[in-house]
Amino acid sequence: MRFIQSIISMFLLILLMKPEITYCCTAFCLAQGNHVLVGKNLDWFVDDGIVVINQKNIFKSVFFQNSESPLQWTSKYGSVTFNQFGKEFPLGGMNEAGLVIEELSYSSSRYPPPDDRPAINELQWIQYNLDIHQTVEEVIENASMIRISRFFTSLHYFITDRSGQAAVIEYIDGNLKVYTGNRLPVPALSNNRYDNLLRYLKMHRGFGGSMEVHPGAGSQERFVLVATFLQNQQQEKIGISVNRALDLLNSVKQNDTQWQIVYDLINLSVHFRTRSDSSIREIKFLDLDFKCTTTPQFSDMKVKAEKGNQIMLESYNTSRNQELLRLVFTQLMQFGEIEEFPSKTLIKLSKYPDSCICLETH
């Protein structure tokens, strides 16, 4: 019987360890008492990016959809997001309500085929939800009402709110999969489907199996390391802090980790550092003006902090947005991630934020 179980375990291990795409990420939630923190490592070859202060009471229409009834909405909440593909197309962020959404690459994601639902691309979906929702439950309820249409890449999502509730949203063979509550025993995610990660975890000591926990670059190893850290955190009742979350991010850091981000959902602050600048920079929501009657602001991820650990904000403009997109897509082509990206589409991406309208009067 043990021999058969070993063969089955080895078969599952081989199945779960299939090759992944060339970039990775890790995300998790640390929750204890009245503290809720979310951590994220961005692991891939592009380090260019901006921190965007997104305003509320902005009317938006979905980017580049030919539908007769395009998805339209008005932002209820301001947010802070981390963007590489231009303003309005974030990799992740947090809004005023303490809702955090982060994307992670998952090459086997398959979004739904075209149907009658309004569509939105995989990155703008993040901004859309940060604009109008305040809880994980609201995001889940809305997820089946709209359709993600692939614009650039295949993703899945890690979502957390101020209550500490977390969720994973995935698209498997065109079907929406949601893990939350009892179906999300480990509030973490890497670059494989969540049920595969759980199966791999259960092969390890402390989680029902006999395998030792070993560091590694693969998504499964990183997930096991995070799960072990979270389990020890709970058993030893160690207090959580931004530094503690950064320690966990460091334990799964890779050679190509570009950004390390920690969101404090209760105190509404964001802490981050980059590969080129290890100093921890901080953004406090109390210091920000989310009114759309003011000039939009952003900060270059490569600019060093001034006055201690506070980031330096500057006025947003279309030319800077276009320059960011040019830098990012040039690198994508150099590294062979894409063959070519139409210049007309890049210009449309850079100018898209200009079509978003402030509904307040000065």
N, C-alpha and C positions, 0 to 999 in steps of 0.2 A: 504493500500500500504506500509506504514512504517513497519507494522508487518511482511509482506512478505519479505521486504528488510532485516529486522533484522534476520529472519530465514535463508535467503540466506547467509548473512554475517557470521552467526554462523556456518553454514554448511561448508563454505569455511575455516573458522578458524580451525575447527576440522580437515579438510582435510589437511591443510597446517602444522598442528602441529604434524604430525606423528613422531614416535620415530626416533632419529638419531643414528649414530654410536657413539662409546665411546670417540672420540676425535674431536676437532673442531678447526677452524681457522677463522680469519677475515683479509681481505685485502681491501685497498682503495687507491684512488689517490687524492691528493690535488694539484690542479693546479691554478695558479694565475699569470698573467703577464708572466715574464720570469722565474718563479719558478715552478718546477714540482717535487713533492715528492710522493713516494709510501710507505705505511706502511703495516706491516704484523705482526700479533700475531700468534705464533705457540702454540696451546693449546693441549697438551696431556701428557702422563706419562713419556716419554723418554726425558731426557735432554742431553744425550751424542751427540756430533756432532763436525764437523770441518768446518772451513772456508777454502775454497780451492781457490788458485790463478791458474786459468786455462789458459793455454798458447795458442798462435795462431800458425798457420802453422803446426798443428798436424793432421796427417792422421788417421782417425778412421773408423772402421767397426763395425756395430751394434752388441751389445752383445747378444750371445746365441740365434741366429736365424738359423734355418736349411734350409733357403731358398737358392736356387741355385744362386740367385742374391741378396745378402744381401745389405742393405743400407750402402753406404760408403760416406764419406765427408772429407773435410779438413777445420779445423777451421780458419775462417777469422779474428775473434775478440778474444781478451783475455777477461776473465770474472772473477768475484768474486762470488762464490756460497756458499750456506750453505747446508751441506751434513750430513745425518745420515746413509745412506746406501752405503757409500763408495764414493771414488773419481769417477767422471763421472756420478753419479746418484744423482743429487741435488734435494732438496726440493724447491729451488728457487735461484735467483741471478740476477745480472746485468752485461751487457757486456760493452766494451769500447764505443760502439755507444749510450749508454744510454737506451738500451732496458732492461726492467725488466719483468721477468716471475716468478710467484709464483703459487704453487699448493695449493689447498684446498681439503680436503676430501669431497666426496659426494657419499654415499654408493649406490645410485640408478643409478650411471653412468653405462652405458653399451657400451663398445667399439665395433667397427664394427666387424662382423664375418670375417674369413679369406677370402681373395680375391687375385687378382694378384698384388696388390700394395705392395711395400716394407714395412716391419713392424718394429716397434721399441717399447720398453716398455715405460710405462707411466712416469717414472722418467728420463730416458735418452732422452726422447722427449724434456725435458726442456733444457738439455745441448746442444742437437743438434740445437735447434733454437737459443740459445745464441751464438753458435759457428758461425752461418752463416748469421744471419739476423740482421738488424738494425732498422726496423720499425714494428709496429703492422700490417700494411698492408701486408708486406712481409710474416709475420707469417701466416696470414689468407689465403693468396694466396697459400701457401705451404701446409696448413693443410689438404686439400682434396687429396693431391697427395701421402701421406703416411698414413699408418694405425697404430693406437696404439694397441698393443697386451698386454693384462693385464699380468703383472708379479707378482705383489704383492697386489695392492689395487686399489680402484676406486676413481678417482679424477676429478676435473674440474680446469680450469686455469684462472688466472687474469693477464692481459698483459698490459703494458704501455710503451710508447716511449718518447723521449725527447720533441716531439711536444705537449705532453699532451694527445694525443689520447690514449684511453683505450679500452680494449675488454675483453669479457668473452668468453671462448671456452668450450663447454660442449659436451657430447655424451649421447644422450637420445634415448634409444631403438636402439642403434647401429648407430644412425644418428648424424652427425656433426651439432651442433647448434652454431651460432656465434652472439654475441650481441656487437654492436659498434655503434658509431654515435648516431643518434636519437633513436636507439633501446636500448641504454645504458644510460638512463636518470640519473641514480645514478652510478657513477664510484666506485663501491664497490662490495664485494662478501663475502658470508659466506658459510654455509654448506647445502644449498638447491638449487634447480635449480633456475636460475635467474628469470624466469617468475613467479614462485611461490613467490619469495621474493618481487617482484613488486606488486603482487596482495595483499599480506599481508600489504605492506607499504600503499597502497591506502585506507586501512580501518582506517588509523590514521589521526588525526587532522593535518592540514597543508599539507596533501597529498590527500584530497578528502573525508576522512571518519570522524568518530566521536570518535574513540578509542583514549585514552590517551597514550602517549609514556611512557613506563615503562622499567626500566633496567631488564635484564634477561639473563640467560645463553644460551637460545635457539638461533639457527641461525637466526630465524626471528626477535627476539628482538634485537640482536646485529646489524642486518642490518638496522633496523629502527633507532637505536641510531646513527649509522654512517651517515645515510641519513639525519637525523635531524641536526647533527653537520655540515655536508657539506652545507646544506641549510642555516643555520645560518651564516656560514662562508661567503657565497656568498652575503647574504642580508646585513650583517653588514660590509662587506668589510674589514674584519680583515686580517692583513698580515699573511702569512704562514711562518713557520719555522720548523726546525727539532723538536724543543721543542713542537711546536703546534701539530705536527703529533704524538709525543709521548703522549701528553695529550689525543688525540683521542684514541690511542691504550690502554691507561690506562682506558678509560671509558668503554671499552668492555673486559677488562682483566678478566681472570677466575682464579680459584684456581690452575689450572694446566697449566697456561701460562708459557712456558719454555723460549721462545725467543721473544723479541720485536725488530723488524728491521725497519729502515727507510732508503730508498734509495733516494739520491739526484741526479736526472737524469741530471741536468744541470751542476752542479759542479763535477759530477762523484765521489761521495763519499758515503760510507755506514756507518751508525751508528747503533749500536745494544747494547742491554743489555740482561742479562740472569736472570733466577730466582735466581741462586746462587750468582750472582754478579750484583748489580744494577747500577754500574758505567757504563757510556756510553762510549763505545769504538768506534773508528773511523778508517776507511780504506780509504785512498785517492789513487785514481788510478794513480795520478802523481808520487806516491812513489813506484809504482810496476813495475816490469820488466816482460812483457808477452812473451818475446822471448823464443822459445822452446829450444834454445841452452843452456839456464841456467837450474839449478836444480829446479824442481818443488817445490813449497812451500805451506805450509798450517799452520793453527793455531788451536789448540784445543779450543773449545768454553768455556771450564772450566778454562783455564789459564787466570789469571788476567793480565790486561794491564800493560805495563811498559812505563816509560818516558811519563808521562801524560796519555793520553787516546789512545795511539797508541798500536795496537796489536803486539804480538811477533810472528814472523814467524819462522818456522823451515823447514828443508829439508824433503820433502815427501819420504816415503819408504813403500814398500809393507807390511811389518810386522805391521806398525802402522795402515794401512788401514784394515788389517785382524783383528786387535785387536778391532777397532771401530765396525766392523760388528759383531764380537762375542759378544760384550757388548750389542749392540742394539737387536740382535735376541734372546739373552738370556732373556732380559726383555720382549720381545714380547711373548715368550713362558710362562714366569712366570705369565704374566697378561692375558693369555688365548687368545691373539689375533691370534696366530697361534699354531698348535699342535706340529709341528716339521718342521725344515728347513734343507734340506739335506746338510751335511757338505761339500760334493763335490761342490755343487752350491755356497756355501759361499766362498770356496777357489777360485772358478772361478771368482766370483765377486771381490774379493780382488786383484786378479792378472790381471784382465781385463785391467787396465790402462797401464800395461807393454806392451800391444799389440799395443798401440797408438804410432805412429812413427813421430818423428820430421823431417820435410822436408827441414829444413835449414842446412847449413854446418857451422861448427865452424869457 
